[in-house]
Amino acid sequence: MDEGMPVVLYQKLETGELFLLEERLWSRTMVAALDHVNYLIVDGSEFETVEGRLNVDEGKLELLLVSVKHG
């Protein structure tokens, strides 16, 4: 049985630095949903997905996000 895939979310800050938002196990359904979405809600904040990378060495999907400013 497939237990899912570890997904690491990095936020690209305005300074250009990367901030680790979180790492958690995603189901196949959540990973597949990335084909249809450009935005994620994490801890109540909205982020735009900029790019993704499959880290084969660590067996993780890494997503680069930028904060969406409203208002």
C-alpha positions in Angstrom: 0.0 0.0 0.0 1.3 3.5 -0.9 1.9 5.6 2.2 2.2 8.8 0.2 5.1 11.1 -0.5 7.0 13.4 1.7 6.5 17.0 0.5 8.7 19.9 1.7 7.3 23.4 1.4 9.8 26.3 1.1 8.9 29.9 1.1 11.0 32.3 -0.9 11.3 35.4 1.2 11.5 39.0 -0.2 15.2 38.9 0.6 15.6 35.9 -1.7 16.3 33.5 1.2 14.4 30.2 1.6 12.4 29.5 4.7 11.2 26.0 5.5 7.4 26.2 6.1 6.8 22.5 6.7 7.4 19.0 5.7 4.6 16.4 5.8 3.4 13.2 4.0 1.0 13.9 1.2 -1.4 11.3 -0.3 -1.3 10.4 -4.0 -4.4 12.5 -4.4 -2.9 15.6 -3.0 0.2 15.3 -5.1 -1.9 14.7 -8.2 -3.9 17.8 -7.4 -0.8 19.9 -8.1 -1.5 19.4 -11.8 -4.6 21.6 -11.3 -3.7 24.2 -8.7 -1.3 27.1 -8.5 -2.1 28.2 -4.9 -1.8 26.5 -1.5 -3.2 27.5 1.9 -0.7 26.7 4.7 -1.5 27.6 8.3 -4.2 30.0 7.1 -1.8 31.9 4.7 -2.0 31.7 0.9 1.0 30.9 -1.2 1.6 30.7 -5.0 3.6 27.7 -6.2 6.5 28.9 -8.2 8.2 25.6 -9.0 8.7 22.0 -7.8 11.6 19.7 -7.7 11.7 16.0 -7.2 14.7 15.2 -4.9 15.4 11.6 -5.9 18.3 11.4 -3.4 16.0 12.0 -0.4 12.7 10.7 -2.0 10.9 14.0 -1.5 8.9 16.5 -3.5 10.1 20.0 -2.8 7.9 23.0 -3.6 8.9 26.6 -3.8 6.2 29.1 -2.7 5.8 32.8 -2.5 3.4 34.6 -0.2 0.3 36.1 -1.8 -0.5 39.5 -0.5 -4.1 40.5 -0.4 -5.4 44.0 -0.1 
